[in-house]
Amino acid sequence: MSTAPLIVRKDTRVLVQGITGKQGTFWTEQMQACGTKVVGGVNPKKAGTTHCGVPIFATAKDAMKEAPFDASVMFIPPAMALDAATDAIDAGARLLVVLTEHIPARDVMTLLNHAKANGTRVVGPNTAGLVTPGEGFIGIMPAFNPLVFKPGRIGVISRSGSLGTLVSLNIVRAGYGQSAFLGIGGDPMIGTTTRDALQALADDPGTDAIVLVGEIGGGMEEDAAELAATIKKPVVSFIAGYAAPAGKKMGHAGAIVTGDRGSYAGKRTALEKAGVRVVDTPGEIGQALADALA
């Protein structure tokens, strides 16, 4: 995977593909209000105009010439996602945030392979995005709500935007703030894994402790546990899906359990063996952080 930065900074230059649509417009305005440096947008039919105070281009390649960007975020329908992603990757995007869900599996494989070959880090598909409170955000998280996000030193990793929001709310209620929120996405094939995100926060000097929000299905939490055993920062985890019936596919497309790997018990055991404190409910995260940081 690319070593391109995963944590959004106030100087990260962002291109919005699909900026003129209803969602693209709303979230661009929210990103700008939170300090995100949006430098342009893409809509082939509106090239040469201005929207949300930034120039609109026909392609990401055109944008890179006139308004250079580091990251692109896609408000693009599934059938057009591969073309849009390829355009951003070929333009030289270092980071591509793919919000779109229900992208055909073959397109996702092609997209991820093309990104890897060109050194572009992909977050998603089906991600809610990235937040650095006090600096900016990319995506569709409520970064503008001070009850959910405030600057601090706790890093958060989540496959789910809604669970990530709940956990972030509990972190702020407990008197802490976030150094960064990394929403990696809920699809079976994604560009940035839980382990990748854990490594980014382990390396971040602004992060003192890490909250890992996991879900049943797949082996990403088990893979992350191997890394957690080697890092010095305390890690607290909540795994969703304890009450899920065996053999039933739940929630995200990635929530498929095969044998013990992917099960709640398998994930919890792997994390606890690595020294991670696993809590039963999101409401216990604040106390777990206090104990870990004491």
C-alpha positions, 0 to 999 in steps of 0.5 A: 500500500502507498505510504501517502499520508492518511491523516488530513492536515490543514494544508492538505489540498482537496479536489471534490469529484462530483462537487455540484451535486446535492451531496457534493455541495452540502459536504463541500461547504461543511468541509470548507467551514471546518478549515479543509483546503478545497482547491477545486471540483470536477464536473465535465458539464460545468467546467469553467464555472465556479461552485462553492467558491472554487473552480470547476474542471472537466477532469482531475487531470485538468484540475491538477494543472490549474489547481494542484491537489493532494487528495480527491474525494468522490461524490460519484455514483457506483457505475461511474466510480472507476472512471472517476477514480482512474482520472484522479489516480492518473492525475497524480492524487496521493490520497483518494477517498472513495465514499461510494458504496455498491461499486461492482467488485471487478471495478473495485479490484481494478481501482485498487490495483491501479492505485497501488501501481501508481502510489495512490493511497485509497481510503474506502470504498464505502468510507465515511471519511477522515477527520482531524479536529481543528484542521479539517476533514474529508468525507461525510462525518459530522466534524463540525459538531463539537459534541462529537469531535474536538482536538485532542490526542486520541486516534480513532479507527472505524469501519463504520461511520455511524459507530465511529460517530458514537465512539467519538461522542463518548470520547468527547463526553469523557473529556478527551478529544481526537488527534485523528479519525480514520474511517476505513470503509465497510466493504470486503475489498478496501484500500486501507486496512485496520492495520494500515490505520493502526500503523499511521496512528502509532507513527503519529506524534500527536496521538497518545492512545488509539481506539479501534472500532471493529466489527464481526466479519473478515480478518482485519482486526486479527491482523491489526492485533499482531501490530498492536502487540508491538506498539507502545501506545495503549489501544482500546477496542470495541467490537460490534456484533457480539449478539449476531446469530452464527452464520448470518451476514450482518450489516456491512458487506464485509461482515462475513464470518468464516470459522472462528476468524471473523467471529466476535470471539476470534477478534476479541481473543486476538486483541486481548492476547495482544494487550488491547483492552476490549470493552463490552459497550461504547459507553465504557471507552472513556473509563478504559482510556482513563485507565490506559493513560493513567 
